Amino acid sequence: MRRFANLYIVMFLADAVLSLVDELFKALAVSLPLLGDVRNLVAFIVIAMSVVVFACLGIDRRLPKRVFVPLTVYIFWCSLTLWPLIWLVGRDALGLVAAVGQLLIGGCALLLRRPDGVLLSAEAFRAPMFSWRNTLGFTAINLLLLPFVLAYTILAATSNYLDQNTAGFLRLSPLGIYMSERSYQRDGQMVRLAGMMHIGKEDYYQDLAGSMASARTIILAEGVTDRDKLLVNQFNYSKLAGVLGLSSQETMNLDANLVDLEDLGAVEPGPGVRDTPDIARADLDLNRFDPQTIEFLNVLGRTLFSGQPLAEGLLAYNAWADEHMTPERIDGVMADILDKRNAVVIDGMERCLAHYDTIIIPWGAMHMPAIEAAVLAQGFVPAASRERLSLDVRVIPYRELWRKWAARKK
């Protein structure tokens, strides 16, 4: 066990050094693919060894916990992208910060060793390995911490998933959900992308709406229409927002002139010359969706938006999804909900470039990766960004929600 533990310390420090060197080369814009491959291999080995070492802490009492607990916990934290520190240091600097932190943690762990050598000595392993007191104490502490570790892991994993699938336009923090707005410029023109969500703080919507009041501006609005009345149940987020003490996106009032994208340039002078912005619907009608997507949306409306208790609705939806939502069907639904709609708003943006100085696209955060890529493909460059706290978990009426839930259970 001593050799394995010492090897782990060496591999931990080697991983830190390799990561630091690789990050420094990246900062200097020097590409060394071989170094990156070696770094990834060593990192994988260290993660696997960390799991084994942590488990052994509850079996072998001779392993000094003051040395190995910080090392294994830090590796666990790194595997979850140091959440929520990632949002304080920035995504670009995260690798360098993680490498420096790993080197410091490894150095501090070595300083905690007794002055009989840098690594673990044979003398320290002459005592008996197993002790019930050590195993039971270690297990009890881990069981007590398990709910908090699981909650943190879920939050961190969810945050990483949302970050990757929204290009960072939606950020989950311990305080709540932040939405990003980014501006892009090209030859005096500007495109503003504002990540949106259906429910949030009232002042979030008010602030966002107030920032859109300007001339020679068009807002490309999100919102699927239903001319053929294909939806049996309407998606009304106001009730859910009210339960949580929040507002819904429908409450965002915009002082704007309604225009049709098909009529741009038909009247001279062109649109956008008034003191208020124009607004155009840049979305699909439901009749453009696949029938299976329509069925999926109707099931959502029937189970989650029909007024029945949320827990019962989730159970009903999960039962239906287990039977009907195959991987192929999921791909089809996502193609309708994301890809087809993205193509429409991107086409609308390209039309508007000939008529407006500023184009504002306040769409759901999941749409933003494709829209941002289209903006950059037009030659626009990032200019500015800001965040707004859309959902503050500190103001949700948890006591009232618990009271209502408990009343339903009686």
C-alpha positions in Angstrom: 0.0 0.0 0.0 2.9 2.4 0.8 4.2 2.1 -2.8 0.8 2.7 -4.3 0.3 5.8 -2.0 3.7 7.2 -2.8 3.0 6.6 -6.5 -0.2 8.5 -6.2 1.6 11.5 -4.7 4.1 11.5 -7.5 1.4 11.2 -10.2 -0.6 14.0 -8.6 2.4 16.3 -8.7 3.3 15.2 -12.2 -0.2 15.9 -13.4 0.0 19.4 -11.8 3.3 20.1 -13.5 2.2 18.8 -16.9 -1.1 20.8 -16.7 0.8 24.0 -15.7 3.3 23.6 -18.6 0.5 22.9 -21.1 -1.6 25.8 -20.0 1.4 28.2 -20.2 2.1 27.1 -23.7 -1.5 27.6 -24.6 -1.3 31.1 -23.1 1.7 31.8 -25.5 -0.4 30.4 -28.4 2.0 27.5 -28.8 0.3 24.2 -29.8 1.9 20.9 -28.5 -0.6 18.1 -29.2 1.7 15.4 -27.8 1.9 17.3 -24.5 -1.9 17.6 -24.4 -2.3 13.9 -25.0 0.2 13.0 -22.3 -1.5 15.4 -19.9 -4.9 13.9 -20.5 -3.6 10.4 -20.0 -1.9 11.3 -16.7 -5.0 13.2 -15.6 -7.2 10.1 -16.2 -4.8 7.9 -14.2 -4.8 10.3 -11.3 -8.6 10.4 -11.3 -8.8 6.6 -11.2 -6.1 6.4 -8.5 -8.0 9.1 -6.4 -11.1 6.9 -6.2 -9.0 4.0 -5.0 -7.0 6.1 -2.5 -10.1 7.7 -1.1 -11.7 4.2 -0.6 -8.5 3.0 1.1 -8.6 5.8 3.6 -11.5 3.9 5.3 -9.6 0.6 5.2 -6.0 1.4 5.9 -5.7 3.6 9.0 -2.0 4.1 8.3 -2.7 6.4 5.4 -2.5 10.0 6.7 -5.8 11.7 6.0 -4.3 15.1 6.3 -2.3 14.3 3.2 -4.7 12.3 1.1 -8.1 13.9 1.8 -7.1 17.3 0.3 -5.5 15.6 -2.8 -8.5 13.4 -3.5 -11.1 16.1 -2.8 -9.3 18.6 -5.1 -9.3 16.0 -7.9 -13.0 15.5 -7.4 -13.5 19.3 -7.5 -11.4 19.6 -10.7 -13.5 16.9 -12.4 -16.5 19.2 -11.8 -14.7 22.2 -13.4 -14.1 23.8 -10.0 -17.8 24.9 -9.9 -18.7 27.7 -9.0 -15.1 29.1 -9.1 -15.2 28.8 -12.9 -17.5 31.8 -13.1 -15.1 33.9 -11.0 -11.9 33.2 -12.9 -13.4 32.8 -16.4 -13.5 29.8 -18.6 -10.3 30.7 -20.5 -8.2 30.9 -17.3 -9.8 27.9 -15.6 -7.1 25.4 -16.7 -4.3 27.6 -15.5 -5.9 28.3 -12.2 -6.7 24.6 -11.7 -3.1 23.6 -12.5 -1.6 26.2 -10.1 -4.1 25.2 -7.4 -3.2 21.5 -7.8 0.5 22.3 -7.5 -0.2 24.3 -4.3 -2.4 21.6 -2.8 0.2 19.0 -3.6 3.0 21.1 -2.0 0.9 21.8 1.1 0.1 18.1 1.5 3.8 17.3 1.4 4.5 20.0 4.1 2.1 18.2 6.3 4.3 15.1 6.3 6.4 14.3 9.2 10.1 15.4 8.8 11.2 11.8 8.0 11.1 12.2 4.3 9.1 13.7 1.4 7.1 10.5 0.7 5.6 7.9 3.0 8.3 5.9 4.9 8.2 2.2 5.6 8.3 3.1 9.3 4.8 4.6 9.1 3.4 1.3 7.7 4.6 -1.1 10.4 1.5 -0.7 12.5 -1.6 -2.8 11.8 -3.5 -1.8 8.7 -7.2 -2.3 9.8 -9.1 -0.7 12.6 -12.8 -0.8 13.1 -12.7 2.7 14.7 -11.1 4.1 11.6 -13.4 2.4 9.2 -16.6 3.1 11.1 -15.6 6.7 11.7 -14.6 7.3 8.1 -17.9 5.7 6.9 -20.0 7.7 9.3 -18.5 11.0 8.2 -19.0 10.2 4.6 -22.6 9.2 5.1 -23.3 12.5 6.8 -21.7 14.4 4.0 -23.2 12.3 1.2 -26.4 14.4 0.7 -24.4 17.6 0.4 -21.9 16.0 -2.0 -24.7 14.6 -4.1 -26.5 18.0 -4.2 -23.2 19.7 -5.2 -22.5 17.1 -7.8 -25.9 17.5 -9.4 -25.7 21.3 -9.4 -22.2 21.3 -10.8 -23.0 18.7 -13.5 -26.2 20.6 -14.5 -24.3 23.8 -14.7 -21.6 22.3 -16.9 -24.3 20.7 -19.2 -26.1 24.1 -19.5 -22.9 25.9 -20.1 -21.9 23.6 -22.9 -25.4 23.6 -24.6 -26.0 27.3 -24.3 -22.5 28.6 -25.1 -22.4 30.1 -21.7 -25.6 32.2 -22.2 -27.2 30.5 -19.2 -25.2 30.2 -16.0 -26.2 28.3 -12.9 -24.7 29.7 -9.7 -25.4 29.2 -5.9 -27.6 32.3 -6.0 -29.7 31.3 -9.0 -29.7 31.5 -12.7 -27.9 34.2 -14.7 -28.7 35.0 -18.3 -26.0 36.6 -20.6 -26.4 39.3 -23.2 -23.7 39.7 -25.8 -23.1 42.4 -28.4 -21.3 42.0 -31.7 -20.2 44.8 -34.1 -19.3 45.1 -37.7 -19.0 48.4 -39.7 -21.2 50.4 -37.5 -23.9 47.7 -37.1 -24.6 45.8 -33.9 -26.3 42.5 -33.2 -27.4 41.8 -29.6 -28.1 38.3 -28.4 -30.0 38.1 -25.1 -30.5 34.7 -23.6 -34.0 34.3 -22.3 -36.0 31.9 -20.0 -39.7 31.6 -19.6 -39.9 32.5 -15.9 -37.7 34.9 -13.8 -37.6 38.0 -11.7 -39.9 40.8 -12.7 -37.1 43.4 -12.7 -35.0 41.1 -15.0 -37.7 41.4 -17.7 -38.1 45.1 -17.0 -34.4 45.9 -17.3 -34.1 43.8 -20.5 -37.1 45.5 -22.1 -35.8 49.0 -21.1 -32.5 48.3 -22.8 -34.2 47.7 -26.2 -35.8 51.1 -26.6 -33.8 52.7 -29.4 -34.3 53.9 -33.0 -33.1 52.1 -36.2 -33.4 48.9 -34.2 -35.4 45.7 -34.8 -36.3 43.0 -32.3 -36.6 39.5 -33.7 -39.1 38.0 -31.3 -39.4 34.3 -30.4 -42.8 32.7 -30.3 -44.2 29.7 -32.2 -47.7 30.4 -33.7 -50.5 27.9 -33.9 -52.8 28.9 -36.8 -54.3 25.5 -37.2 -55.0 25.0 -33.5 -52.9 21.9 -33.2 -52.2 22.4 -29.5 -54.9 21.0 -27.2 -53.4 22.7 -24.1 -51.7 26.0 -24.2 -48.2 26.5 -22.6 -49.0 29.1 -19.9 -46.0 29.8 -17.7 -47.7 32.4 -15.6 -49.2 29.9 -13.1 -45.8 28.2 -12.5 -44.2 31.7 -12.2 -46.8 32.7 -9.7 -46.3 29.6 -7.5 -42.6 30.4 -7.3 -43.2 34.1 -6.7 -41.7 35.1 -10.1 -42.9 36.6 -13.3 -43.2 35.1 -16.8 -41.8 36.2 -20.1 -45.2 37.2 -21.3 -45.2 40.1 -18.8 -42.3 41.8 -20.6 -43.8 44.8 -22.4 -42.0 46.3 -25.4 -42.9 49.7 -26.8 -42.2 48.7 -30.4 -43.7 48.9 -33.9 -44.9 45.6 -35.3 -43.4 44.9 -38.8 -43.4 41.9 -41.1 -40.1 40.5 -42.2 -41.6 39.8 -45.7 -42.2 43.6 -46.1 -38.7 44.8 -45.3 -37.6 47.5 -47.8 -41.0 47.6 -49.5 -41.6 51.1 -48.2 -39.2 54.0 -48.4 -37.6 55.2 -46.2 -36.9 51.8 -44.7 -38.1 50.7 -41.3 -36.4 51.6 -38.1 -36.4 55.4 -38.7 -38.8 56.1 -35.8 -37.9 56.8 -32.3 -39.0 53.4 -31.1 -37.7 50.0 -32.3 -39.5 47.7 -34.7 -40.4 44.2 -33.7 -41.0 41.2 -36.0 -42.0 37.7 -35.3 -39.1 35.5 -36.5 -40.4 32.0 -35.6 -42.3 29.1 -37.1 -45.9 28.0 -37.0 -46.6 24.6 -35.5 -47.9 23.3 -38.8 -44.2 23.1 -39.9 -43.4 20.6 -37.1 -43.5 16.8 -37.5 -46.7 15.2 -36.2 -44.7 13.3 -33.5 -43.4 16.6 -32.2 -47.0 17.9 -32.0 -48.0 14.8 -30.0 -45.0 15.4 -27.7 -46.0 19.0 -27.1 -49.6 18.0 -26.4 -48.5 15.5 -23.9 -46.4 18.1 -22.2 -49.3 20.5 -22.1 -51.7 17.8 -20.8 -49.3 16.6 -18.0 -47.3 19.6 -16.9 -49.5 22.6 -17.9 -53.0 21.4 -17.3 -53.3 22.6 -13.7 -52.8 19.3 -12.0 -50.2 19.0 -9.2 -46.7 19.1 -10.6 -45.6 15.8 -9.0 -48.6 14.0 -10.6 -47.9 15.6 -13.9 -44.3 14.6 -13.9 -45.2 11.0 -13.1 -47.7 11.0 -16.0 -45.2 12.5 -18.4 -42.4 10.1 -17.4 -44.8 7.1 -17.9 -45.6 8.3 -21.4 -42.0 9.1 -22.2 -40.7 5.7 -21.1 -43.0 4.1 -23.7 -42.8 6.5 -26.6 -39.6 8.7 -26.5 -37.1 6.7 -28.5 -33.7 8.2 -29.3 -34.8 8.7 -32.9 -37.9 10.5 -31.7 -35.9 12.7 -29.4 -33.7 13.7 -32.3 -36.7 14.6 -34.3 -38.2 16.7 -31.6 -35.0 18.6 -31.0 -34.6 19.2 -34.8 -38.1 20.8 -34.8 -37.8 22.8 -31.6 -34.2 24.0 -32.1 -32.8 23.5 -35.6 -35.8 24.5 -37.7 -36.5 27.6 -35.6 -32.9 28.6 -35.5 -32.8 28.6 -39.3 -35.8 30.9 -39.4 -34.4 33.5 -37.0 -31.0 33.4 -38.6 -32.6 34.0 -42.0 -34.5 36.9 -40.5 -31.3 38.4 -39.1 -29.6 38.2 -42.4 -32.6 40.0 -44.1 -32.5 42.8 -41.4 -28.8 43.6 -41.9 -29.7 45.7 -45.0 -32.2 47.8 -43.1 -31.2 48.3 -39.5 -28.3 49.5 -37.4 -29.1 47.2 -34.5 -30.7 43.8 -34.4 -31.8 42.4 -31.0 -32.5 38.7 -30.7 -34.0 37.8 -27.3 -34.3 34.0 -27.6 -34.1 31.0 -25.3 -30.5 30.2 -24.3 -30.5 26.8 -26.0 -30.9 28.6 -29.3 -27.9 30.8 -28.8 -25.0 28.6 -29.9 -26.3 28.3 -33.4 -27.4 32.0 -33.6 -24.1 33.2 -32.2 -22.2 31.1 -34.8 -24.3 32.6 -37.6 -23.6 36.1 -36.3 -19.8 35.5 -36.2 -20.0 34.0 -39.7 -21.4 37.3 -41.0 -18.1 39.0 -39.9 -19.3 40.4 -36.6 -16.8 40.4 -33.7 -17.6 40.3 -30.0 -17.9 43.8 -28.5 -19.4 43.6 -25.0 -21.3 41.3 -22.6 -23.3 41.5 -19.4 -25.2 39.3 -17.1 -28.6 39.6 -15.4 -29.8 37.6 -12.5 -32.9 36.0 -13.9 -33.9 33.7 -11.1 -32.9 34.4 -7.5 -33.3 31.3 -5.4 -33.2 33.4 -2.2 -36.6 35.0 -2.9 -38.5 31.8 -3.7 -41.2 31.3 -1.0 -40.0 27.9 0.1 -42.2 27.9 3.3 -45.3 28.6 1.3 -44.4 25.9 -1.3 -43.9 23.4 1.5 -47.2 24.4 3.1 -49.1 23.8 -0.1 -47.3 20.5 -0.8 -48.0 19.3 2.8 -51.7 20.3 2.4 -52.1 18.2 -0.7 -50.5 15.1 1.0 -53.2 15.2 3.8 
